[in-house]
Amino acid sequence: MSQATSSRGVDPETGILEWLDSQEGAMLELLEKLVNIDSGSYDKAGIDAVGDVLRDFLESAGLECTVTPLEKHGDIIRATIPQSGAGNRNILLMGHRDTVFADGEAGRRPFKVENGRAYGPGVADMKSGLVMNSFVAAAFARFGGAPMPLVALFTGDEEIGSPASAPLIMQEASQARVVFNSEPGRANGNVVKARRGCIFVRIEVKGKAAHSGVNFEDGASAVEELAHKIVALRQLTDLERDMSVNVGLVSGGQSVNTTAPQATASLDIRYFNPDDRAPLMEAIEKIVAQTSVPGTSARMEIYGEFPPLYGSDDSEELLATYRAASQRLGIELDGELTKGAADSGFASAAGAATICGLGPVGGRYHSDEEYMEVDSMVARAKTLALAILSLDR
């Protein structure tokens, strides 16, 4: 392909849609390259290798890429179209390059297409969204028509809470008029207008070791204390209010015949309404501070957090613009609440009109059965492009 070739003499909408219609094979070719690179969240080399492939494509398409290097996590790539749009409020396209899969998974389960579906680690969540964003950006670089400066951001630590990327995402979003996050489209074809917030908390309990036979009474079991806390934490779940507290990891103890001197638990806390965060965290802090087993103590720390994507009036208006674009292509869809969290929460918290789940349609994320509907790739790219073109109307 020679994306950088100027085609500005063509009406942008016509040129973009016709060009995207011809790119399914090229999209799948790029997607195969990305899927066949291991890029688990702690695999910096793999995440950066995915970034190198994307940069090669974007720069060949005429976009300018800048890289923010990170020591432990995948570098952040920011791609822009020179002299696109007007003003200082950007259109921001977002996506993450990391997956949840271990090193070696891409070799064990490489990219394939069967019966209209593409398979492979991260094929839907969210390497196909990265491909879609890249081709949409390339289309605007080729034909023009972006009503505002167009920025594409590619991060590398979303699956672990974006500990390094969150500040830059919020900085970019604070300067954006709108944010389109290309996490996978829902299996029913819908996009995402709201997400729950997510907080990762680690609890550490200290006890006192003692021989469990000879001098049991001298010990203080951290495991027993943690068990009391786990039961109390479970009572905070309120599914009617979309709040849940899940103790996902537990460890502790020294030996079977020793009262446990230490124990730890990791919590996944979810909520939808931003007003629920403070009272929920206060309740958790109270449980951690309470002592049921004399001689034990506990502390907690937050080690990752996504704010909720909580639909504002501006976000609802952006969703209406996107839906109108899809209807022009004969596609009916709606926005829905999903209980998972994503980087779109940071964009929303920064005050930007934000919608999510705009990537190609897929399902069964984070599993061996993850898939992406091939015929949705071009359709979703065209819908996003039309929505961008509609922003000045």
Secondary structure, 3 states (H helix, E strand, C coil): CCCCCCCCCCCHHHHHHHHHHCCHHHHHHHHHHHHCCCCECCCHHHHHHHHHHHHHHHHHCCCEEEEECCCCCCCEEEEECCCCCCCCCEEEEEEECCECCCCCHHHHCCCEEECCEEECCCHHHHHHHHHHHHHHHHHHHHHCCCCCCEEEEEECCHHHCCCCCHHHHHHHHHCEEEEEECCCECCCCCEEEEECEEEEEEEEEECECCECCCCHHHCECHHHHHHHHHHHHHCCCEHHHCEEEEEEEEEECCCCCECCCEEEEEEEEEECCHHHHHHHHHHHHHHHHCCCCCCCEEEEEEEEEECCECCCHHHHHHHHHHHHHHHHCCCCCCEEEECCCCCHHHHHHCCCEEEECCCCEEECCCCCCCEEECCHHHHHHHHHHHHHHHHHC
